[in-house]
Every structure is written in C-alpha cells, then in structure tokens.
C-alpha cells in the first residue's frame, strides 16, 4: 500500500516551512523513526522522522520549496502488516472523535437559543520529530484571562527547542490543564477556552445538517479571504495585524504568491500615497484595469525606506525575560584581570595536531574549563546557587560549566556536565558536540539545564572587556576577551611580545565579595599562565 505522509502541525501557528534538505531519495528503503527531511520554520530547524518502515516512492517538494502543514510531504509504500496495524490503531482515535462529536452535539442540542458561548479544548499539536510530550516551561496567561487569536499562551520545551503555543481563537481561558514544569502530552488537552458561538439558533438534526451542508459551504467559499489566510509566515501575519492590513489584499512576490514583510511595506506605502481622485478612478474601472492600476501605483510609489517591525519570541523572548529577571534581582559587580597565556598557547599548538579530529576540536576552551573546575574546588562559593528570597545558599557538588553560544535561534548556554571528573580531551569532545548542536538549533533540554557557572567567549567576535549578565540562578559568569599579541616587560625588564587576554567577571554581590572573586581569579590565572601547575593539581 502506498501511503502519503502528511506534514504535521509543528506548532506556534506555523502553516508552512522551507524544505531545507531531503535525507533520503525516491526508491530508498527507510525504517521507522529514520530522519527523512530537515525543514526550517520561523523558530528552528526541525527534523521529520518516518512513522512507518517502507520504500519512499515520491518526494513532493524540491529542496528550497515551501512545504504546507497538513499536506503530503512524501509517499511511502508500506507492508501489509503495517497497514493493518495502522488501521487498527486508527479505530481508537476515530471512536474517541465520535464520542466527542456526540457529546458536543448533545450539548448543543440541549443549549437554548439564547446561549452565546461554549467551552472548547485546545489539543497540544504534533510538534514533529516523533515528539509525544514536552515540558510546560511557562504559562503566559492565567485562568479567566481574555485572549486574542494568535496570542501566545504558553512556552513548551521539546527535545530540540523552545516552542511558543498560540491561541487559535479569541476567548476567555477557562482551564489550564498543566502546571509549570509538568510534561504535556501531544494530542491531549492543553487548556480550555470559552469562545463565542457564531450562531444563536439551536442545533439542527442530522437530516437538516446534511441538507444544509452544501449551501453553507458555498456561502463560506464565496466570502473573501480573511486576514492571516494568505501564504505567509507567522512573523509576517503578526506584522500585518499590527499595521491593520488584510493580508489577502497584499500582492505576494514570493513563490506561489507568498507574502513577505517587504510586500506589506510596499502595500502600506502604496495605500498611503494613492490620492482620493485616483481611488475614485480605480473604483470605476473594470476589474482588470483596477489590478493593473494598483500594481502601477505600488511600483511607482516604492521610493522611501520604512521601519520594519519584528516580534521578539521563542528563544530570544525567553532570553530577554531571563536577563531582565537577573539584572533586576541580582546585585551585579564586575572584576577584570589580565592573563598572559603565552605558555598555554604554545602548549595547545603542540597538542592540537595530534589530538584534534572531527569529533574533538582542541581549542583553548577545554583548558579554561578544566582549570576553572580545579579552582572551584578551592572556592566552592563560586559554584553555588542562592534561593529566591536569599535565605539559603546551596553549594553544588557538580561542576557543570556553561558556555554561551550564538546560535541560529538566539543565545543558548549549554553546559558541560561534571567537568571535575573529565579529562581535558573529554571536555573538548563535549564542547565540540554542544557547539555543533547549538549552532544548528538542536540542543537537548538536558544540555541547557543544571548549569552552575558560565563562560562567555566574547573574544571570538573581537571584544576585549565586557560586563556579562549572570545566568540565574548561578552566582558568577566570566567573559573572555580576544587573545592579543602585546608588548610586555619580562623579569629582566626587557620588552617582548606576549599573548594577552582580558577577562571580565560579574558576581552576585549578595553572596560573593570582591576579595573572594579576586583570590579565585588569581588561582585560575595561575593554572592558565603556568600549565604545569594545572597538571600538578589534577587528580
């Protein structure tokens, strides 16, 4: 049997995504859960797995095409046993749907014509990649709140990324089915919303429903396209709503009429520059002339630059909230120091050819992390965490050192677990893995949790000194400046070229004082400036 794979709802109101890469070709035999394609949404790169084993018979899109949610992505020929199992497994959802339909019908039949609201359950959509559950990170609304269509309702964390769930209808939140931190199930109710009924008449009988189905469909199809139904990304639809522009009226310049932000800007400028007399002439002209006139006006009036509005959401929105919370609740203080890394640079250069590979990149970072772990053993307060009301201080036994990574989905801070128990090469392998994962937007939630202290390598982008923001609930973070060749005096008073780096610490002044961070930094500096001291301190 040949079966079409339907592109699932990836969440957050996404109705389409770009086909980045096919991982198989027509004629290939695939197994269950084998990756089939990489697709790109507005938020992250998502990998689509195979739900069935079989032979791929058709790929419906070419690389770079825009794939539609709920439309076939590819076709696969499956075995008879899988087909039967699939049919049997489909009976339960069908029966459940029938029961829900009967229940809704009965409720509607018993509702008087004066009733104007109903309570609907929002089912957590399939977020893709075989994910069956996700963590409820944050509710963005409360029970009793009134929400608009597409308003963000909750942040959920999958194995791949942070996803924001929007409201598909306007109404009042009646029930939140999960608490913060719980695991929400895909295809199960996430929240209940009270929405207004579109009609006040009582529910019709089955016969009336069948007889009136065709006219109703004709009436709906005869209506003009409503705002947001054009081919456009969520960011473009939100921009159109913020400017009160009907997307269905905006000529799209993309493939298949896809509307971009630039199209909205041109449309807005064209509309503002059309004079009253021109508008009158357009109304009186035939349909074809109207379209040609509008196109000409739009083309001739695109002469000015316009501001671009872009919503802050997803990983960037979470980062923004965390940074604000950190700065507003933690009294930061900064401490800077200069490191002479000439000997460490020479040591690393002598080792990198032998020990570097595709799986391990022997950069300077493994040495920074391992030496920091050795120093943390002497100054455990630097590896501590304070509770919300600053009444308890927890000294963390594990040295889970985080590193800030500038990824395609925003700033991520994955951490290397248990650095105190790892060798420099083991730390290097973990850094390589997490860096590659972060830059592709595919960091697992476990790699982002439980960090105890963080490093920000601003020097990779050219900075020298910074004031980093503490990654709450940690109590310290350090920014590494770029490595510079600078003149310095040696012990004999002679000037020579040295490899110099500036480091900038930010500490939580509620639990760390200046003397503590200075002594800790001096020990860390000793390990890095004299690598032999670091080797002697290792266990």
Phi, psi and omega in degrees: 000134176266126185235133176279136172268121181270126179300120186285165174291117184272357176094172175060029177075011180289125181250355180200163178205158181274134176282101184283314185202132168277131179263359176222173175226165181300134182099346179289144172267128183240157177250165180301136179073005176290135178298133183253317185205153169257128177236149183246122173261187176294341189253317189201166172275125184241136179258128183264121180265165177275126178281340181228154170278149179163197181247127179288121183256336184204133171252118190278348182230152172265161178303129181096347178288162176263116180269142183264136174294141181071013175246157181298134177262316176203166179244143181224139176269116184252161181284161182299321182297320179293322180298315180295316180297321180295321179294320180294319181292337180281345183291323182296310176300324180295317179295319179298318179298320179298317179297316179298319180297316179298318181297315179296319180297317180295318179297317180294320180295326181275353181276135180287163182294342181279347181292137184234359180227157174215157180257125180241144177269133174266118180271131178300120185287163174291117184272359177093176176060026178072013182286128182249351178203160178209157182276133176282102184282314185201131168277131179263000177223171176236162177299134182096349179287143171271133183233155177260163176301135180073005176290134179299131182254318184206152169258127177236147182249122174263188176290347187247322187198169173273129184238137179258129182262124181262165174278134180271348178218159173276148179165195181249132180292118181266326185202135171255117190277349181230156172261160178304129180097345180281162178266120179266140183267137175294140181072008174252157181300131177263316176205162177249142183229138179266116184240157179282142176285145179277344180220150182259356181286151177296162180296141181274163177286170180300321181294316179296322181297316181295317183291331183263359186296313183296310178302321179299315180299320180296320181296317180296317182292334182283343181288149176293156180299135181275162182302136178091355182267355177290168179282103184198157179282164178303321180297321179292320180295320179293323177297319179296319180294321181295334179262003180058047180246133177280113183300330182294344180263357183267121177293122179271137180262354181277180180297136182061026178080018180300134182265129176252170179300323179297326178295320178295318179299315179297318180297317180295317180294319180296319181294324182284338184263355179283124181284167180296322180292322178295321179298321179296317179296323180296319181295325184275345183282159175297167185300315182294320179294324178300313181296318180295321180295316180298318179298318180295317179297316181297320182292320185282341185259358179279082181233352184242153174275148180229152176294148178249129179258126180229125181291146174266119185208178177061224183299322180295321180293318178296317179299319180298315180296318181294320181294318179297317180296321181294310183293324183281342184245346182244124175284104182279145164221153187244142178224129182241150181210159179249130179249138173258105188256024184302312182292322180293320177300317179296318179298314181296320179298323181287341185255336191294326180296320183284324190254351180277145178206187177295329182270339184227120173252112183275082177270188177284337186301318178303323178292320178298317183290315183295318179293325176296319179298319178297320179289326179297330178297331179270337181229072186297340180295334177290343181248034184251174176220141181251145181284176190300318183264013175056048176247348180220143178238123181254121177273115185280130181285329182269140175262088180260094189268120182271157176224129180286130181235130178275091185265175181289343179257004180125187182286123176239148179232075174289158181230148177273119184282142170054052179298331181297337182255003185251152173280171179297320179292324177293321176296319180298320179296319179292321178298316179299315181298312184289325178296315179295319180294317182294318182291338176265359179077022186238043178280130178290146179305325181298329180284345181263349185261161169067025175290152182241338177198152188231154176236132175244118184266074180291338181298335178297337179256359174111357181282161179243315181230143181213171171237085184291153179265132183296136179275087183306137011266019177292169183244359181203152175210148180234141175251129179265125176279174180288151179279124183236144172270112187229154178283135177218154178277135175271186184296337180269003181083012180266146178274131177216161180281131180229155178268106189248139175226136173267136176238143183233119179261144165239131181236155176277108187288355175288329185234347181238132176256171183299321180297319181296313183291329178292314179294320177298315181296324178295320178293316177299318178298319179299316179297324183277322180284333179234083185306333179296328176294323177295319180296321180291332182279345181289150180247000000 
